[in-house]
């Protein structure tokens, strides 16, 4: 199934007109014509069937003929707060794979040891949208604005809150504390790890120190391992 994305669609929408870029893709690349039906999601849990009424590579239009509410295929809520990596390709890889597996919310956090402090959210958003469509999901993960570490941990949280770090102190394996169907927030630090002061502050805010195993993992690998563990526990 070829899945399209349009955030402006609602249950009340009767028709849709695609922009020039998407119109060209639909008509020229996919060779769709009048009468063909497109599958579209608004990223809010709905699937729309839209029948093409006007097929032009500069302006393609379609009429909504069916709307279906799709239940999210996982029953937990996972929020990963991750320090952006110096190499953009690595954090983008995480965004893609995490969306494919199942994630609800992502927050870039700026830490003391962060090597990248400027984040291009527009690029991140496009990667998440593409991964959602490719993996045939109908709920788009929420991508938050970058926030400094201290500001992030001082927020009010629902559910379980955890921090994964590399310092040698008592930690609990993530898989031993994850419960099915719960809300969980996990902090993943930069390449140089969280600073000792940041770890201390997080623990003071009741973040649970967790381990993701014996291997020393890159930032994006650690984040994806956390996503996979939560997903596996909820199978």
MOBEL-V896570 format. One record per residue. N is the residue number from 1. RES is the residue in one letter. PHI is phi in whole degrees, 0 to 359 (none if undefined). Layout:
n:N res:RES phi:PHI
n:N res:RES phi:PHI
This chain:
n:1 res:X phi:none
n:2 res:X phi:271
n:3 res:X phi:251
n:4 res:X phi:254
n:5 res:X phi:229
n:6 res:X phi:212
n:7 res:X phi:289
n:8 res:X phi:274
n:9 res:X phi:289
n:10 res:X phi:223
n:11 res:X phi:299
n:12 res:X phi:270
n:13 res:X phi:296
n:14 res:X phi:256
n:15 res:X phi:209
n:16 res:X phi:219
n:17 res:X phi:242
n:18 res:X phi:275
n:19 res:X phi:287
n:20 res:X phi:298
n:21 res:X phi:295
n:22 res:X phi:288
n:23 res:X phi:299
n:24 res:X phi:297
n:25 res:X phi:296
n:26 res:X phi:294
n:27 res:X phi:275
n:28 res:X phi:275
n:29 res:X phi:281
n:30 res:X phi:274
n:31 res:X phi:57
n:32 res:X phi:280
n:33 res:X phi:224
n:34 res:X phi:303
n:35 res:X phi:99
n:36 res:X phi:288
n:37 res:X phi:253
n:38 res:X phi:256
n:39 res:X phi:257
n:40 res:X phi:228
n:41 res:X phi:241
n:42 res:X phi:261
n:43 res:X phi:75
n:44 res:X phi:243
n:45 res:X phi:94
n:46 res:X phi:238
n:47 res:X phi:243
n:48 res:X phi:247
n:49 res:X phi:264
n:50 res:X phi:234
n:51 res:X phi:269
n:52 res:X phi:296
n:53 res:X phi:255
n:54 res:X phi:212
n:55 res:X phi:254
n:56 res:X phi:223
n:57 res:X phi:289
n:58 res:X phi:252
n:59 res:X phi:204
n:60 res:X phi:256
n:61 res:X phi:234
n:62 res:X phi:213
n:63 res:X phi:254
n:64 res:X phi:288
n:65 res:X phi:249
n:66 res:X phi:199
n:67 res:X phi:231
n:68 res:X phi:228
n:69 res:X phi:275
n:70 res:X phi:252
n:71 res:X phi:289
n:72 res:X phi:300
n:73 res:X phi:287
n:74 res:X phi:232
n:75 res:X phi:253
n:76 res:X phi:252
n:77 res:X phi:232
n:78 res:X phi:245
n:79 res:X phi:241
n:80 res:X phi:253
n:81 res:X phi:255
n:82 res:X phi:230
n:83 res:X phi:284
n:84 res:X phi:303
n:85 res:X phi:280
n:86 res:X phi:301
n:87 res:X phi:271
n:88 res:X phi:302
n:89 res:X phi:302
n:90 res:X phi:289
n:91 res:X phi:290
n:92 res:X phi:293
n:93 res:X phi:299
n:94 res:X phi:299
n:95 res:X phi:302
n:96 res:X phi:297
n:97 res:X phi:291
n:98 res:X phi:296
n:99 res:X phi:295
n:100 res:X phi:297
n:101 res:X phi:284
n:102 res:X phi:137
n:103 res:X phi:212
n:104 res:X phi:253
n:105 res:X phi:209
n:106 res:X phi:225
n:107 res:X phi:233
n:108 res:X phi:287
n:109 res:X phi:245
n:110 res:X phi:259
n:111 res:X phi:247
n:112 res:X phi:302
n:113 res:X phi:263
n:114 res:X phi:296
n:115 res:X phi:269
n:116 res:X phi:236
n:117 res:X phi:241
n:118 res:X phi:249
n:119 res:X phi:241
n:120 res:X phi:265
n:121 res:X phi:296
n:122 res:X phi:299
n:123 res:X phi:294
n:124 res:X phi:301
n:125 res:X phi:298
n:126 res:X phi:295
n:127 res:X phi:294
n:128 res:X phi:296
n:129 res:X phi:299
n:130 res:X phi:298
n:131 res:X phi:293
n:132 res:X phi:299
n:133 res:X phi:293
n:134 res:X phi:296
n:135 res:X phi:268
n:136 res:X phi:56
n:137 res:X phi:255
n:138 res:X phi:241
n:139 res:X phi:237
n:140 res:X phi:274
n:141 res:X phi:302
n:142 res:X phi:279
n:143 res:X phi:252
n:144 res:X phi:270
n:145 res:X phi:293
n:146 res:X phi:302
n:147 res:X phi:216
n:148 res:X phi:290
n:149 res:X phi:308
n:150 res:X phi:299
n:151 res:X phi:292
n:152 res:X phi:297
n:153 res:X phi:289
n:154 res:X phi:271
n:155 res:X phi:280
n:156 res:X phi:271
n:157 res:X phi:243
n:158 res:X phi:256
n:159 res:X phi:83
n:160 res:X phi:277
n:161 res:X phi:236
n:162 res:X phi:226
n:163 res:X phi:228
n:164 res:X phi:260
n:165 res:X phi:218
n:166 res:X phi:254
n:167 res:X phi:294
n:168 res:X phi:278
n:169 res:X phi:206
n:170 res:X phi:294
n:171 res:X phi:223
n:172 res:X phi:248
n:173 res:X phi:300
n:174 res:X phi:305
n:175 res:X phi:295
n:176 res:X phi:274
n:177 res:X phi:242
n:178 res:X phi:282
n:179 res:X phi:249
n:180 res:X phi:301
n:181 res:X phi:66
n:182 res:X phi:256
n:183 res:X phi:263
n:184 res:X phi:217
n:185 res:X phi:243
n:186 res:X phi:233
n:187 res:X phi:269
n:188 res:X phi:237
n:189 res:X phi:274
n:190 res:X phi:283
n:191 res:X phi:304
n:192 res:X phi:270
n:193 res:X phi:70
n:194 res:X phi:293
n:195 res:X phi:286
n:196 res:X phi:300
n:197 res:X phi:293
n:198 res:X phi:295
n:199 res:X phi:299
n:200 res:X phi:300
n:201 res:X phi:295
n:202 res:X phi:296
n:203 res:X phi:297
n:204 res:X phi:293
n:205 res:X phi:262
n:206 res:X phi:73
n:207 res:X phi:289
n:208 res:X phi:274
n:209 res:X phi:287
n:210 res:X phi:236
n:211 res:X phi:244
n:212 res:X phi:253
n:213 res:X phi:123
n:214 res:X phi:282
n:215 res:X phi:286
n:216 res:X phi:275
n:217 res:X phi:252
n:218 res:X phi:294
n:219 res:X phi:307
n:220 res:X phi:291
n:221 res:X phi:290
n:222 res:X phi:301
n:223 res:X phi:296
n:224 res:X phi:289
n:225 res:X phi:299
n:226 res:X phi:298
n:227 res:X phi:299
n:228 res:X phi:292
n:229 res:X phi:297
n:230 res:X phi:297
n:231 res:X phi:297
n:232 res:X phi:295
n:233 res:X phi:299
n:234 res:X phi:267
n:235 res:X phi:291
